[in-house]
Amino acid sequence: MIPARPGPSNLQVLPTLTEVIELPPAMRSVAAASTSGGPVPALSALVRDATAEASVAPAVSEQELVERVLGDLQRHADLMLEVRLREVLTPALSRLADTLVSDVRLEFAATLRDLVEQAIAQELARQRGG
C-alpha cells in the first residue's frame, strides 16, 4: 500500500497568495520562539534575513515600473520581430538568390559566347590575311 502524501487531500482548499492563513498551535509556538530569540536560531535568522531584505528593497515608483516594463516589452518585441523576419525573409531571399544566380549565369554565358565569337573571328581574319 502506498502511504498517503502529506498535505490536504483536496487541492481546492489550498490557500492563495492573497489569503491570510492561521498557523496551527505548534507552528505558533515555533514562530513565537523565533521572534523572541528562543531555541530556534536557524528559523530566527531566516525571519531576520527576510525582514532585512524586505526593508532594504527600494520602493519602485510607478514611472520606474513603467520604464522597466516598457524596456522588457521592447526587448521582447525586438526579439520576436527578428525571429519572424528571419522566418519570412529566409525563403524569399533564397528564391531571390536563386533567381540572381540564374540571371548572372545566363548573362555570363552570353558574354562568354560573344568573346569566343570575336576571338574566332579575329583568328580567322589573321589566317586569311596571313
Helices and strands as residue ranges (DSSP letters): G 11-13, H 25-35, H 41-56, H 62-129
